[in-house]
Each structure stands twice: as C-alpha cells, then as structure tokens.
Amino acid sequence: MDRQELADFLRSRRERIAPADVGLPVGPRRRTPGLRREEVAQLAYISPEYYARLEQARAPHPSREVLAGLSRALRLTDAERHHLHHLAGEPPAPPPGPSREVRPSILDLIGRLPWPRRR
C-alpha cells in the first residue's frame, strides 16, 4: 500500500466535489476547494479522525467497506474506484447483484432435464 499516493488521490478527488453536488449547504467561506474532510467522512460513514489520517498518509490499511464508502462519497467512476482499491492494496469487491457464474450442480441438473422433441 502506497500511503502517500492514496492520500494524494483522496485529496484530489475531495477537492473537485462542491458541497452542493452532494446535497450539503455551501455555508461560510471555505479555505480549500471542494468538500471538507469532515464532510467526506460523514458521507462515507467513517470517523473524521480516520479520514484525516488517510489524507495525511498515517492511517492503517483501509478495509473494503471503508473504500466502498469513500468511493460512494467521492462519487468515483469505476476506473477511479479500481485505482483507489489498487492504491490501498485491496482488490475491489465484486459488483453487486447475483453471480454470473452457474454452479456445476445447476448445469448438471439442466443437462438431465428431458427436453421436448421437435416434430
């Protein structure tokens, strides 16, 4: 895991999102472009302290759940999400939904079904 690259990536993605883009009030003057660290943490359902440590390259290895929350909060594309997982040294989670693979037992069952004969 390259902590500094991960930190730089998170910071760059945080800075490109305006508060209004995620339904947050713009509020008073901001010292930095984009979302505040606390806002990203809130959207990702992680603690602000942990997110700050991630951006400071001081945090331990993030879990898949944390990476999924950050991907969602930062509105990452599929390519960016895969890059985030790569930087964190964690393979991306399988896409949601049922598996596209058919178990051998199901294939065997289908193979034993009597098929109607053509006339």
MIROMI-31794 format. One record per atom (N, C-alpha, C): residue in three letters; y, z, x; atom name. Coordinates in steps of 0.05 Angstrom, whole numbers. Layout:
BEGIN
DOZA   nugu    north       up     east   tinu
DOZA    Ala        Y        Z        X     CA
...
***
This chain:
BEGIN
DOZA   nugu    north       up     east   tinu
DOZA    Met      -24        0       17      N
DOZA    Met        0        0        0     CA
DOZA    Met       25        0       18      C
DOZA    Asp       43      -19       13      N
DOZA    Asp       68      -20       28     CA
DOZA    Asp       89       -7       11      C
DOZA    Arg       94       18       17      N
DOZA    Arg      113       34        0     CA
DOZA    Arg      141       23        0      C
DOZA    Gln      150       13       23      N
DOZA    Gln      178        3       25     CA
DOZA    Gln      181      -23        9      C
DOZA    Glu      161      -41       10      N
DOZA    Glu      163      -66       -6     CA
DOZA    Glu      161      -59      -35      C
DOZA    Leu      144      -40      -43      N
DOZA    Leu      142      -32      -70     CA
DOZA    Leu      169      -20      -80      C
DOZA    Ala      181       -4      -64      N
DOZA    Ala      207        8      -71     CA
DOZA    Ala      228      -14      -74      C
DOZA    Asp      229      -33      -56      N
DOZA    Asp      249      -54      -58     CA
DOZA    Asp      245      -71      -83      C
DOZA    Phe      219      -77      -89      N
DOZA    Phe      213      -93     -112     CA
DOZA    Phe      221      -79     -138      C
DOZA    Leu      215      -53     -140      N
DOZA    Leu      223      -38     -164     CA
DOZA    Leu      253      -37     -167      C
DOZA    Arg      267      -32     -146      N
DOZA    Arg      296      -31     -146     CA
DOZA    Arg      308      -57     -155      C
DOZA    Ser      298      -79     -144      N
DOZA    Ser      309     -106     -151     CA
DOZA    Ser      304     -112     -181      C
DOZA    Arg      281     -104     -191      N
DOZA    Arg      275     -110     -220     CA
DOZA    Arg      291      -92     -238      C
DOZA    Arg      296      -67     -229      N
DOZA    Arg      312      -48     -246     CA
DOZA    Arg      341      -58     -248      C
DOZA    Glu      351      -69     -226      N
DOZA    Glu      379      -77     -225     CA
DOZA    Glu      385     -101     -242      C
DOZA    Arg      365     -117     -249      N
DOZA    Arg      370     -141     -264     CA
DOZA    Arg      369     -137     -295      C
DOZA    Ile      362     -113     -304      N
DOZA    Ile      360     -108     -333     CA
DOZA    Ile      384      -91     -342      C
DOZA    Ala      398     -102     -361      N
DOZA    Ala      421      -87     -373     CA
DOZA    Ala      410      -67     -394      C
DOZA    Pro      424      -45     -397      N
DOZA    Pro      415      -25     -417     CA
DOZA    Pro      412      -38     -445      C
DOZA    Ala      431      -55     -452      N
DOZA    Ala      429      -68     -479     CA
DOZA    Ala      404      -85     -482      C
DOZA    Asp      393      -95     -460      N
DOZA    Asp      369     -111     -461     CA
DOZA    Asp      345      -96     -471      C
DOZA    Val      345      -69     -467      N
DOZA    Val      322      -53     -475     CA
DOZA    Val      329      -34     -498      C
DOZA    Gly      352      -39     -510      N
DOZA    Gly      360      -22     -533     CA
DOZA    Gly      373        4     -527      C
DOZA    Leu      383        7     -502      N
DOZA    Leu      397       32     -494     CA
DOZA    Leu      427       28     -496      C
DOZA    Pro      442       49     -503      N
DOZA    Pro      471       46     -504     CA
DOZA    Pro      482       42     -476      C
DOZA    Val      503       26     -474      N
DOZA    Val      515       20     -448     CA
DOZA    Val      527       45     -436      C
DOZA    Gly      541       61     -452      N
DOZA    Gly      551       86     -443     CA
DOZA    Gly      574       83     -423      C
DOZA    Pro      580      105     -408      N
DOZA    Pro      602      105     -390     CA
DOZA    Pro      597       86     -366      C
DOZA    Arg      617       85     -349      N
DOZA    Arg      616       67     -326     CA
DOZA    Arg      591       73     -309      C
DOZA    Arg      580       52     -298      N
DOZA    Arg      556       54     -282     CA
DOZA    Arg      563       48     -253      C
DOZA    Arg      550       63     -235      N
DOZA    Arg      555       58     -206     CA
DOZA    Arg      538       36     -195      C
DOZA    Thr      517       30     -209      N
DOZA    Thr      498        9     -200     CA
DOZA    Thr      492      -11     -222      C
DOZA    Pro      487      -36     -216      N
DOZA    Pro      480      -54     -237     CA
DOZA    Pro      453      -48     -250      C
DOZA    Gly      449      -55     -274      N
DOZA    Gly      424      -51     -287     CA
DOZA    Gly      419      -23     -298      C
DOZA    Leu      394      -17     -301      N
DOZA    Leu      386        9     -312     CA
DOZA    Leu      388       31     -290      C
DOZA    Arg      391       55     -300      N
DOZA    Arg      389       78     -282     CA
DOZA    Arg      360       85     -278      C
DOZA    Arg      354       99     -257      N
DOZA    Arg      326      107     -251     CA
DOZA    Arg      315      123     -274      C
DOZA    Glu      331      141     -285      N
DOZA    Glu      322      158     -307     CA
DOZA    Glu      315      142     -331      C
DOZA    Glu      329      120     -336      N
DOZA    Glu      323      103     -359     CA
DOZA    Glu      297       88     -355      C
DOZA    Val      292       79     -331      N
DOZA    Val      266       65     -326     CA
DOZA    Val      243       85     -330      C
DOZA    Ala      247      109     -319      N
DOZA    Ala      226      129     -322     CA
DOZA    Ala      220      135     -351      C
DOZA    Gln      241      137     -367      N
DOZA    Gln      238      143     -395     CA
DOZA    Gln      223      120     -409      C
DOZA    Leu      230       96     -403      N
DOZA    Leu      217       73     -415     CA
DOZA    Leu      188       70     -406      C
DOZA    Ala      182       79     -381      N
DOZA    Ala      155       76     -370     CA
DOZA    Ala      138      101     -376      C
DOZA    Tyr      150      121     -389      N
DOZA    Tyr      135      146     -395     CA
DOZA    Tyr      125      160     -370      C
DOZA    Ile      143      161     -350      N
DOZA    Ile      136      177     -325     CA
DOZA    Ile      160      195     -320      C
DOZA    Ser      157      213     -302      N
DOZA    Ser      179      232     -296     CA
DOZA    Ser      200      218     -279      C
DOZA    Pro      225      225     -283      N
DOZA    Pro      247      213     -267     CA
DOZA    Pro      243      219     -237      C
DOZA    Glu      233      243     -231      N
DOZA    Glu      229      250     -203     CA
DOZA    Glu      208      232     -190      C
DOZA    Tyr      187      226     -204      N
DOZA    Tyr      166      209     -193     CA
DOZA    Tyr      177      181     -189      C
DOZA    Tyr      191      171     -208      N
DOZA    Tyr      202      144     -205     CA
DOZA    Tyr      222      143     -182      C
DOZA    Ala      238      163     -179      N
DOZA    Ala      257      164     -156     CA
DOZA    Ala      242      164     -130      C
DOZA    Arg      220      178     -128      N
DOZA    Arg      204      178     -104     CA
DOZA    Arg      191      151      -99      C
DOZA    Leu      183      137     -120      N
DOZA    Leu      173      110     -117     CA
DOZA    Leu      194       91     -104      C
DOZA    Glu      219       93     -114      N
DOZA    Glu      240       76     -104     CA
DOZA    Glu      250       85      -76      C
DOZA    Gln      244      109      -69      N
DOZA    Gln      251      119      -42     CA
DOZA    Gln      228      116      -22      C
DOZA    Ala      206      104      -31      N
DOZA    Ala      183       99      -14     CA
DOZA    Ala      170      125       -5      C
DOZA    Arg      171      146      -22      N
DOZA    Arg      160      172      -15     CA
DOZA    Arg      138      181      -34      C
DOZA    Ala      131      165      -53      N
DOZA    Ala      112      173      -74     CA
DOZA    Ala       83      166      -65      C
DOZA    Pro       64      181      -76      N
DOZA    Pro       36      174      -71     CA
DOZA    Pro       29      148      -86      C
DOZA    His        5      140      -83      N
DOZA    His       -6      115      -95     CA
DOZA    His       -3      117     -126      C
DOZA    Pro       11       98     -139      N
DOZA    Pro       13       99     -168     CA
DOZA    Pro      -12       89     -181      C
DOZA    Ser      -18      101     -204      N
DOZA    Ser      -42       94     -219     CA
DOZA    Ser      -38       68     -234      C
DOZA    Arg      -60       57     -245      N
DOZA    Arg      -57       33     -262     CA
DOZA    Arg      -40       38     -286      C
DOZA    Glu      -42       62     -298      N
DOZA    Glu      -26       69     -321     CA
DOZA    Glu        4       70     -315      C
DOZA    Val       10       81     -291      N
DOZA    Val       39       81     -283     CA
DOZA    Val       48       53     -278      C
DOZA    Leu       32       36     -265      N
DOZA    Leu       40        9     -260     CA
DOZA    Leu       43       -7     -286      C
DOZA    Ala       26       -2     -306      N
DOZA    Ala       28      -15     -332     CA
DOZA    Ala       54       -6     -346      C
DOZA    Gly       60       19     -345      N
DOZA    Gly       85       29     -357     CA
DOZA    Gly      110       17     -343      C
DOZA    Leu      109       15     -317      N
DOZA    Leu      132        3     -302     CA
DOZA    Leu      134      -27     -309      C
DOZA    Ser      112      -41     -311      N
DOZA    Ser      112      -69     -318     CA
DOZA    Ser      125      -74     -345      C
DOZA    Arg      118      -56     -364      N
DOZA    Arg      129      -58     -391     CA
DOZA    Arg      158      -51     -391      C
DOZA    Ala      166      -29     -377      N
DOZA    Ala      194      -20     -377     CA
DOZA    Ala      212      -40     -363      C
DOZA    Leu      202      -53     -342      N
DOZA    Leu      219      -71     -327     CA
DOZA    Leu      216     -100     -336      C
DOZA    Arg      201     -104     -358      N
DOZA    Arg      197     -130     -370     CA
DOZA    Arg      188     -151     -350      C
DOZA    Leu      167     -144     -335      N
DOZA    Leu      158     -162     -314     CA
DOZA    Leu      142     -186     -326      C
DOZA    Thr      144     -208     -314      N
DOZA    Thr      128     -231     -321     CA
DOZA    Thr       99     -226     -311      C
DOZA    Asp       80     -243     -318      N
DOZA    Asp       53     -239     -309     CA
DOZA    Asp       51     -241     -278      C
DOZA    Ala       66     -260     -267      N
DOZA    Ala       66     -263     -238     CA
DOZA    Ala       78     -238     -224      C
DOZA    Glu      100     -228     -236      N
DOZA    Glu      112     -203     -225     CA
DOZA    Glu       94     -179     -228      C
DOZA    Arg       80     -178     -250      N
DOZA    Arg       61     -156     -255     CA
DOZA    Arg       39     -156     -234      C
DOZA    His       28     -180     -229      N
DOZA    His        7     -182     -209     CA
DOZA    His       18     -175     -181      C
DOZA    His       43     -183     -175      N
DOZA    His       55     -176     -149     CA
DOZA    His       59     -146     -147      C
DOZA    Leu       67     -133     -168      N
DOZA    Leu       71     -104     -168     CA
DOZA    Leu       44      -91     -162      C
DOZA    His       23      -99     -175      N
DOZA    His       -4      -88     -170     CA
DOZA    His      -12      -93     -141      C
DOZA    His       -7     -117     -131      N
DOZA    His      -14     -123     -104     CA
DOZA    His        1     -105      -84      C
DOZA    Leu       27     -101      -89      N
DOZA    Leu       42      -83      -71     CA
DOZA    Leu       32      -54      -72      C
DOZA    Ala       22      -46      -95      N
DOZA    Ala       12      -19      -98     CA
DOZA    Ala      -17      -16      -89      C
DOZA    Gly      -29      -38      -82      N
DOZA    Gly      -57      -37      -73     CA
DOZA    Gly      -77      -31      -96      C
DOZA    Glu      -69      -38     -120      N
DOZA    Glu      -86      -32     -143     CA
DOZA    Glu      -90      -58     -158      C
DOZA    Pro     -115      -66     -163      N
DOZA    Pro     -120      -91     -178     CA
DOZA    Pro     -109      -89     -206      C
DOZA    Pro      -98     -110     -217      N
DOZA    Pro      -88     -109     -244     CA
DOZA    Pro     -109     -103     -264      C
DOZA    Ala     -102      -89     -285      N
DOZA    Ala     -121      -83     -307     CA
DOZA    Ala     -128     -109     -321      C
DOZA    Pro     -152     -110     -332      N
DOZA    Pro     -160     -134     -347     CA
DOZA    Pro     -141     -138     -370      C
DOZA    Pro     -137     -163     -378      N
DOZA    Pro     -119     -168     -401     CA
DOZA    Pro     -130     -154     -426      C
DOZA    Pro     -111     -146     -444      N
DOZA    Pro     -120     -133     -468     CA
DOZA    Pro     -137     -151     -486      C
DOZA    Gly     -154     -140     -502      N
DOZA    Gly     -170     -156     -520     CA
DOZA    Gly     -199     -156     -512      C
DOZA    Pro     -215     -168     -529      N
DOZA    Pro     -244     -168     -523     CA
DOZA    Pro     -250     -186     -498      C
DOZA    Ser     -272     -179     -485      N
DOZA    Ser     -280     -194     -462     CA
DOZA    Ser     -288     -222     -471      C
DOZA    Arg     -283     -241     -453      N
DOZA    Arg     -290     -269     -459     CA
DOZA    Arg     -319     -275     -449      C
DOZA    Glu     -332     -256     -437      N
DOZA    Glu     -359     -259     -428     CA
DOZA    Glu     -379     -250     -449      C
DOZA    Val     -400     -265     -451      N
DOZA    Val     -421     -259     -471     CA
DOZA    Val     -444     -245     -456      C
DOZA    Arg     -452     -222     -467      N
DOZA    Arg     -474     -207     -454     CA
DOZA    Arg     -499     -223     -456      C
DOZA    Pro     -517     -220     -435      N
DOZA    Pro     -542     -234     -435     CA
DOZA    Pro     -559     -228     -460      C
DOZA    Ser     -558     -203     -470      N
DOZA    Ser     -574     -197     -493     CA
DOZA    Ser     -565     -213     -518      C
DOZA    Ile     -540     -218     -520      N
DOZA    Ile     -529     -233     -543     CA
DOZA    Ile     -538     -263     -540      C
DOZA    Leu     -536     -273     -515      N
DOZA    Leu     -545     -301     -511     CA
DOZA    Leu     -574     -304     -517      C
DOZA    Asp     -591     -284     -510      N
DOZA    Asp     -619     -284     -516     CA
DOZA    Asp     -624     -284     -546      C
DOZA    Leu     -609     -268     -560      N
DOZA    Leu     -611     -267     -590     CA
DOZA    Leu     -604     -294     -602      C
DOZA    Ile     -583     -306     -593      N
DOZA    Ile     -575     -332     -604     CA
DOZA    Ile     -596     -353     -598      C
DOZA    Gly     -608     -351     -574      N
DOZA    Gly     -629     -370     -567     CA
DOZA    Gly     -654     -368     -584      C
DOZA    Arg     -659     -345     -595      N
DOZA    Arg     -683     -341     -612     CA
DOZA    Arg     -678     -346     -641      C
DOZA    Leu     -654     -351     -649      N
DOZA    Leu     -648     -356     -677     CA
DOZA    Leu     -659     -384     -685      C
DOZA    Pro     -671     -385     -709      N
DOZA    Pro     -681     -411     -719     CA
DOZA    Pro     -657     -428     -728      C
DOZA    Trp     -655     -452     -717      N
DOZA    Trp     -634     -470     -724     CA
DOZA    Trp     -643     -488     -745      C
DOZA    Pro     -626     -495     -764      N
DOZA    Pro     -634     -514     -785     CA
DOZA    Pro     -640     -542     -773      C
DOZA    Arg     -660     -554     -783      N
DOZA    Arg     -668     -581     -774     CA
DOZA    Arg     -651     -602     -786      C
DOZA    Arg     -645     -621     -770      N
DOZA    Arg     -629     -644     -781     CA
DOZA    Arg     -647     -663     -796      C
DOZA    Arg     -637     -675     -817      N
DOZA    Arg     -652     -693     -833     CA
DOZA    Arg     -648     -721     -825      C
***
